[in-house]
Amino acid sequence: MQMPIFLDHHSTTPVDPRVFNAMREAFGETYGNPHSAEHAYGWRAEAVVEAARGRVAALIGATPAEIIFTSGATEANNLALQGAAATLEASRRHVVVTMTAHPCVAGVADLLEARGHPVTRLTPDRDGRYSPNRVAAALRPDTGLVSIEFAHHEVGTIQPIADIAALLLPRDIIFHSDAAQAVGKVPTRIVPGVDLLSLSAHKLYGPMGIGALYVRRRPGVRLMPLFAGGGQQRGLRPGTVPTPLAVGFGEACRIAGLDMTSDALRLAGLRDQLLDGLAARIPGLGINGSIADRLPHNLNVRLPGIAAADLLYDLRETVAISTGSACASAVIEPSRSLIALGLTEAEALSSIRIGLGRSTADTDISIAIEAITDSYRRLRGTVAAA
């Protein structure tokens, strides 16, 4: 079976061959427990884990001691938000999140609200941006924690994180950002005022099953661990760090530091080529989000008059893309994020997300343009006939 062209790089990215080779060596030769301090096998494993921690830290401008390995961005987001909220003083329990947050952040916000934390959910502008003024309007005297995604997982909007951090810093508000979609794709450097930052290896050509949370040390951020157990990783994340996965994560970050600029330039060009090709062939095609403040590999568009889920099914053997809709119990619901941008339910249900990647070739774009256009015309013909 020939696999379709993969244009869903927001959901995951294929492991870079260089990452795979580094992990294979770790699986074969570095099998000691990195927390075993009594013998050379543990020392060797610890050395490669710490080298990987240093590479992750270097990509975002942090120190190695500020990087806590997790099982992925979902755990990192939970550790950041649940862990920070548990330490807030009684007079500072108000939490601010965004309406466009990833479901794992939105889910934690719901959980915190059920535990008695007042929660404000920010609405973005039409392009999905949260200006410092918009954030400032949501702050209250009792605000203790704010979480805003660095870049959105559907429409790719990049937020003014440095400006928001500058707003929050003098107010002594803990600031968390989910940067899983941004790290390795655009410069994502720690700036004053950012206290917690979540990362995911499999979003930047590393392995699934590992992520990280940046936790500022100076001034320190207090977190309550999610798990009880050993004292690994400053006691914040008990459990054995998976050495090969950490090595792969570190190598992916090293490569991203080298290739990010050239990757971004190439993919932005291919993205614009894809948009121009679709817009020329599909009347009324709409763009969700801002092209100017957008991840270079992201495209999210509305195709009038059809259901995106039907398009994806029709393309299943040709092009792998995704929809902003969530399926639950066979009921199609519009994306919460797209509705927050001001789209109608029909517009949200007709939207598709296309994510280009390091392996995307010029020919893939040409094939995708023709395949999406042909499928759209077939579906429109079906709709017209009905």
N, C-alpha and C positions, 0 to 999 in steps of 0.2 A: 504494500500500500504506500503510495506516495503521499507524504505529509504536506499539508497546505503551507503557504508562506506564513511565517510567524511575524505578526505585527501587533503583538499584545505584550510589549515589553514593560508595561506598568504592572501587570500581574506578576511577572517574574522575568528574569533574563537567563539565557543559557550560560552555563559555567564556561568561562574563558579557558581555552586549552592550557594556558600558562598557569591558571589557578588549579586546574585538574592535576597537572604534573606536580605542582608543589604539594597538593594534598595526597597524591599517591605515595610520594616519598615519606610523608608524615605517617600515613597508615602503615607503611612497611617497616619503617626504621625507628619511629618515635612513639612507641606504644606504652611507655611508662605513664604513670599517673602524675600529672604536673604538680600535684599537691603532696607527693611523696618526697619528703625532705631527707630521707635516710640513705639514699643510694643514687648511683649515676643515672639510672633509667628515669627516675623522677626529675633529677637535675636537668637532663637533656630535654625532657618534655616541657619543663618549666621555662627553659631558655627560649624555645621556639614559640611558646605561648606568649611570653613577654615581648619577644620581637614582633609578633603579630599585633599585640596590643599597641606597641609603639607605632606601627604603620597605620593602624586605624586612627590613633590620636593625631598623627602628622597630617592626615588628610583634612582634618577639621581644625587644626591649629590648637589642639589640646595637649595636655601632658598625659603620659601613659597611665599614671595613677588615677586619672579622671575617667577612664574607660572601664565600664563594667560589662562584661560579656553576658548576654541573655540568649534565650532560644529564638529570638526574633524581635521585630519591632512591636508586635502586639504585647509581648511580655515587657519590653522596655517602656512602652506607653503606660501600661498598668503599674509598673514599679514607680515610674515618675509621678503619676497622678494620684494613685492610691497611697503611695509611700509618702508623698509630700503632704497630701490632705490630712493624713493621720497625725502629722506633727504641728498642724496649724493651731494657733492660739484660739480660744473661744471667741475672741473679738475680731478674728480675721478668717472666718470660715467661708466667705463668699468666693465662688469659683466662676471664672469666665472661660467658655469654650466657643467654638464656632459652629454654625449650622452646617458647614461643609466638612467638618472633621471626619476622618476615617471612622468606620463603624466601631473599631476597638476603642477609640477615644470617646466617641459619642456614648458607647455603652458604659464606660467608666463614669462619665458625667451623670448618666441616669442612676448608676449605683450610688454615687456620692450624694445625689439629691435624695435618694431613698434613705440615706443615713443621716439626713438632716442638714446637709450643706446647701445653702441657697446657690442656685446655678443660673447664670445668664448665658443665653446662646446668641451669639452675634450673627446678624444677617449681613452678607457681603453686598458690595455693589454689583451691577449687572455683569461685570467682568470677573467677579469672584475675589475682588481685593478687599482687604481690611486695612484702611488707612489708620495712622495713629489717632486721628481725631475720632474715628469710629470706635476704636478701642477705648479711648479716654472717656467717651460718653457712657460706656458700660461700667466704668469703675465706680466703686463705692468706698466709703471709709472702712468697711469691713472686708474689702477684697484682699485675699491672701494668695491666690493662685490663678494664673492665666495660661491657657494653652492655645497656640495658634500654629497650624501646619506651615511648614516652610514652603512647600509647593503642593498643589492639590493633586490628588490621585486620579481625578477624572478630567478636568479641564486644564490642568497644568499651570494654573496661575501661581506665580512666585510672589510671596508676600514681602513687604518691607520690614524684615525681621530686625535689622539693626535700628531702624527708627522706632519700632515698637519697644525694643529693649531699652532704648534711651529714655522712653517715656516711663517705663515701669521701674527702672533702676532706682531713682531717688525716692520712690514710694515704697521701697522695700517689699515689692511683690515678687513672689517666685514666678519665673517665666519658663515655660516648657514649650518646645517646638518639636513636632513630629517631622523629621527630615528624611524619612525613608525614601521618598520619591526624588529628593534633591541631591543627596550625597552621591558624589561620583558623576553627576550629570551637569551640575553647575557649581561654581565656587560656594562652599558652605563652611564658612569660618566662624568660629566662636568669637563673639563680640561681648563687651561688657554689658551685663544685664541678662544674658542668656544663662540660665542656671542648669537646665536639663535639656538634652537633645537626643532624640531616638534615631537609631540607624538600623538598616537591614542589609545583610550580605547578599541575599539573592536578588535584590533590586539593582546591584551594580556588578553583575557577572560573577558573583561568588556563590557559595553553596547555600541551599536551604537549611534551616534548622539553627541558624545562629544570627544574632544581632548584637546591638550594644546600646547602652545608655551612657551618655556623657553626664557626669555629675560634678559640678563645679566644686573645687576644694578651697579656693581662697576668693571671697569668703565662702565658707563651707555651707552646703545645703543639707539639711537634715532629712533623712528618708527612713520610713519604717519598712523593713524587708517584707516581701510578700510571703516568703517561705521561712520555716524554722529548720535548723540543722547545723551544718558546719559553719566555720567562720571564713570560708573562702571569699575573696574579692571584697575585702573590707567589711565582711559580714553582711553586705547588702544583697548578695545573691549566692546563697549556699548551693553547693553541688559541684561536681567535677566539671571543669571546663573541657569540652571536647576538643582535644588537641588538633586533629586534622581539620576540623571545621574552622577553628581559630586561625590556623595557618592559611587556609583558603581565603578567609575574610581579609586577613592582613595582606595577602598577595593581591587580592582584588582591589584593595585600597591603594596599594603601591602603583598598580597599573593605572588606576583612575587618575592618580596624581600626574602621571606622565601623559596620558592620552585624552584627558577630559576636554581640553580646549579644541583639539583637532576633531574629536568625535562630535562635539557640539556644533562646530561650524559645518561639518559635512551633513549631519542629520537635520539641522535647520534648513539647509538647502534642499534636501530631499523632501522634508515636510512641506516646504513652500511649493515644490514641484507637484507634490501630491494634491495639495489644496487647489492649485491653479487648474490641474487636470480635471478634478472633480467638479469644480465650480463652472468650468467651461461646458461640461456635459450634463449637469443636473441643475435645471432651472430652480431658483429659489433656495439653493443650498445656503444654510446658515452656519455661522461659526459661534460656538459656545466658548466664552472666555476671551481674554485679551491676547492678541498675537504678540504684542510688544513685550508684555511681562509674562512670558510663558516658557515652560521647559522646552528646549530645542527639539526634542523628539516627539512632542505631543501634538495631536490634532483631535479635536472633538467637534463634530459637526451634526447639524440637523438635516435630515432628508425628508422633505415635505411629502405628506400623503401616504407614507408607509409606516409599518411597525418595525423598529430596529431589530427586534427579536426574529422576525421573519427573514430579514436580510441576512442576519448572522447564520441562520439555519441554511439558507440557500447557498451561502458561501463556504459551508463547512469543509468542503474538499478542496477549496482553492486558496482562501485567505483566512487566517485566524486573527480576528479582531474581537472587540468586546463592546458591550452596551452599558450605558449608565443605569440601566434598569436592574432591579434585584428581583430574582425569582424565588418565591416562597410558596410551597404547597400548590404549585402550578398556576399561581396567580401572579400576573405581571404587574408590578407596581413602579411608578415613576421614581427616578433617582431623587432622593432627598436633597442632594447637593444641587442638582439642576433646578429643582423647584425653588430652592433658596436664592438662586440667581435671578429668579423672576420668570422662568419659562413656564408656559402652560403645561398641563399634564400631557397633552398631545405632542407638544414640542419635545418634552423630556423623553417620551416613549419612542420618538423617532430619531433619537440621538445615538451616535456611535463614537467610540473612543478608539483611536488608532495610535499605537505606540511603536515607533521605530527603534532600531537598536544597532549595536556594533556590527552585526552580521548583515544588516539590511543593505542590499545592492540596488544600483540604479534600475536594473531589470525588474526587481521586486516592485518598485514603484509603478512602472509601466503596467505590469500584470495586475496590480491592485486597482489601478485606475479603471482598466477595462473590465475587470471582474465585478467591481462594485457598481459601475455604471450599468453593465449588462443586467446584473441582478436587480438593480433598482427599476430599470425599464420593464423587466418581466413582472415584477411585483406591481408596478403601477398599471400595467396592462391587465393584470388579474383584478386589481381593485376597480379599474374602469369597467371591465366586463361584468363584475358583480353588481 
